[in-house]
Structure formats: C-alpha cells, structure tokens
C-alpha cells in the first residue's frame, strides 16, 4: 500500500476514535428519516403481511421499502401518499 494512503487512513481512524470518545466533533452528520411506507402501514394499522397483501406486493418487497433498500414508484408511491392523508378512506375502498 502507498505510504501516503496508509497515513491518510491512519489519520481517519484516529479522528473516528476521537469522535466516538467525544473528544472531537464530526465534520458532518447524517439523519435518516423514517420510511413513508412504514408510516403509511402503521397509520392504517396493519401488519407487514396484511399491508403487503392489500398493496398486492410480496412481504419482502414491502420490507425493502420500509428499510429504504428500495423505493416504491409510480402508482404505488401515489397510493401511499393517499394512505397517509386519508387512511380510513383508502382501507374502505381497497376492501370493497
């Protein structure tokens, strides 16, 4: 390994150690927000399997959406916005 690269990596590790011990402040911070899919599901009061069945997707797909590994697109994304806005109406309409 190149000595310059190695020294850079060592400096990064030292900075990370100082940050983790509270001796230094991080240069930036990332905040991960909750998933709209999970919010929609919880608002409607269904389990993952029930909500996946209602949305006509697999439980695995729903889990990927909730854990932000994938994002719903198109009509599903639009339906999720409606679920968040008026959950009872959507539930009533989809069960009709």
C-alpha positions as CSV (number, residue, x, y, z in Angstrom):
1,X,0.0,0.0,0.0
2,X,1.2,3.5,-0.8
3,X,2.6,5.2,2.3
4,X,0.6,8.4,1.8
5,X,-2.6,6.5,1.5
6,X,-1.8,4.5,4.6
7,X,-1.0,7.7,6.6
8,X,-4.4,9.2,5.4
9,X,-6.2,6.1,6.6
10,X,-4.5,6.1,10.0
11,X,-5.4,9.8,10.4
12,X,-9.0,9.0,9.6
13,X,-9.1,6.2,12.2
14,X,-7.6,8.5,14.8
15,X,-10.3,11.1,14.1
16,X,-13.0,8.4,14.2
17,X,-11.7,7.3,17.6
18,X,-11.7,10.8,19.0
19,X,-15.2,11.4,17.7
20,X,-16.5,8.2,19.2
21,X,-15.0,9.1,22.6
22,X,-16.5,12.6,22.5
23,X,-13.1,14.4,22.2
24,X,-13.8,15.8,18.8
25,X,-16.9,16.8,16.8
26,X,-17.8,15.2,13.5
27,X,-17.4,17.4,10.4
28,X,-20.9,16.4,9.3
29,X,-23.8,14.4,10.5
30,X,-26.4,12.4,8.6
31,X,-30.0,11.9,9.8
32,X,-32.0,9.0,8.4
33,X,-35.7,9.8,8.4
34,X,-38.4,7.2,8.8
35,X,-39.9,5.5,5.8
36,X,-43.1,6.8,4.4
37,X,-44.1,3.2,3.7
38,X,-43.8,2.2,7.4
39,X,-45.7,5.4,8.4
40,X,-48.5,4.6,6.0
41,X,-48.7,1.0,7.2
42,X,-48.8,2.0,10.8
43,X,-51.4,4.7,10.1
44,X,-53.7,2.1,8.6
45,X,-53.0,-0.3,11.5
46,X,-51.9,-3.4,9.5
47,X,-49.1,-5.9,9.9
48,X,-46.5,-6.2,7.2
49,X,-48.1,-9.3,5.7
50,X,-51.6,-7.7,5.7
51,X,-50.4,-4.5,4.2
52,X,-48.3,-6.3,1.6
53,X,-51.4,-8.3,0.6
54,X,-53.5,-5.1,0.4
55,X,-50.9,-3.4,-1.8
56,X,-50.6,-6.6,-3.9
57,X,-46.8,-6.9,-3.3
58,X,-44.7,-9.5,-1.6
59,X,-43.8,-9.1,2.1
60,X,-40.1,-9.0,1.0
61,X,-40.8,-6.0,-1.3
62,X,-42.6,-4.2,1.5
63,X,-39.7,-4.8,3.9
64,X,-37.3,-3.5,1.3
65,X,-39.4,-0.3,1.0
66,X,-39.7,0.1,4.8
67,X,-35.9,-0.4,5.2
68,X,-35.2,2.1,2.4
69,X,-33.3,-0.5,0.3
70,X,-35.8,0.1,-2.5
71,X,-38.4,2.9,-3.1
72,X,-41.9,2.5,-4.4
73,X,-42.6,4.2,-7.7
74,X,-45.5,5.1,-9.9
75,X,-49.0,4.3,-8.8
76,X,-47.8,2.6,-5.5
77,X,-46.0,5.8,-4.4
78,X,-49.1,7.9,-5.2
79,X,-51.3,5.4,-3.3
80,X,-49.0,5.6,-0.3
81,X,-49.4,9.4,-0.1
82,X,-53.2,8.9,-0.1
83,X,-52.9,6.3,2.6
84,X,-51.0,8.8,4.8
85,X,-53.6,11.5,4.1
86,X,-56.8,9.5,4.4
87,X,-56.1,6.0,5.7
88,X,-59.7,5.1,6.6
89,X,-61.0,6.0,3.1
90,X,-58.2,4.0,1.4
91,X,-58.8,1.0,3.6
92,X,-62.5,1.1,3.0
93,X,-62.0,1.5,-0.8
94,X,-59.5,-1.3,-1.1
95,X,-61.6,-3.7,0.9
96,X,-64.7,-3.0,-1.2
